[in-house]
Amino acid sequence: MKVILGLGKVLTVAFWGVALFNLLMPQPLPFNLLLNAIGAFLLGLHLLEVLFFNGSLRGRSHRWFDRLQILLTGIFHVMSIPRPQEAPRRA
């Protein structure tokens, strides 16, 4: 599972690099609009993920860094955050 999450993070960061390159040096017309539209959609989706998963970051030591990583890689970072362990129940 770690390999898939790592690959997803790498591919997402690579897309952000392509989107940033497109902003600096626009590509031919149909690709320019497509990259801008996908980039805007993905940014909006990642902003929603930051808002939605903000409560699960409360116990983390580096909450702002986690928010930045969610903004950059989205659900791939959320899935890599370990879940807190529940206390054992006594009978």
C-alpha positions, -999 to +999 in steps of 0.1 A: +000+000+000+029+023+008+042+019-028+009+029-043+005+059-020+041+070-028+035+066-065+003+086-063+021+114-044+049+115-070+025+116-099+004+143-083+035+165-076+045+158-112+012+171-124+015+202-103+049+208-120+033+204-154+005+228-144+030+254-131+051+250-163+019+256-183+013+289-164+049+301-170+051+290-207+016+283-221+012+253-243-007+252-276-043+262-273-063+231-266-037+217-241-034+251-223-071+253-215-073+216-205-043+219-181-057+251-166-091+235-161-078+203-146-054+223-123-082+245-111-105+215-104-077+197-086-069+227-065-105+231-055-108+194-047-076+195-025-089+226-007-121+207+001-100+178+014-081+202+037-114+215+051-129+180+054-100+163+071-089+193+092-105+176+123-084+145+120-052+165+121-058+178+157-036+153+174-007+156+149+024+175+159+029+192+125-006+202+115+004+230+091+028+207+073+001+181+070-023+206+056+003+217+030+009+181+020-029+175+017-031+206-005-002+193-027-010+156-029-046+153-017-060+120-006-027+102-010-014+120+021-046+116+040-044+078+035-008+077+047-016+093+081-017+066+107-050+062+126-049+068+163-051+036+184-081+031+206-076+023+243-081-014+251-116-021+266-118-037+301-143-064+307 
